Amino acid sequence: MQTPGRWETWIPDSRQHSTHSLANWEAKVKAKVDWYETSERLPRNEIVHRVVPYLTCVKCHALPSPNHDAYPLAFDFQCLDHMNITSESVTQQWANKHPAYELVGYWPSVGWEAGGQIVSILVCYRFNYLPITDCFGEGRSLKAARAQAAEKLLNSGHCMIHLP
């Protein structure tokens, strides 16, 4: 795994169709999006297509605070051994809560807050063909269903890019 660097959510090009923007992200970060497709025939012989994206990619972000997901976890430490042991323990607890994610690595980072040293942890993990069910798409055509799902996926925060 490369050095952690900065990770940002992919910002789609507003001039592109959602499926093209998703394909650009896939190519840029070497990710893979597969689709599970179903269809249902309604009365009046209408068909509704439904797709669920299955995602294979790497994501990185600061471990969230156990008190509030919107804030990164931060803790005080006494010495480097304490920082390393606590970082490993906290990361393992997070990984145990997310068994579908394959932990790639973690990097503690020391900073200053309110006059004291604190640690935050960048965690990187892999989605291996993971269904992203909240990003499903439905439509009268398979193309429309995929476009809707691609739009949801691009706005979900799952599509990330490494900025060295």
Secondary structure, 3 states (H helix, E strand, C coil): CCCCCEEEECCCCCCCCHHHHHHHHHHHHCCEEEEEEEEEECHHHCEEEEEEEEEEEEEEEECECCCCCCCECCEECCCHHHHHHHHHHHHHHHHHHCCCEEEEEEEEEEEEECCEEEEEEEEEEEEEEEECHHHCEEECCHHHHHHHHHHHHHHCCCCEEEEC
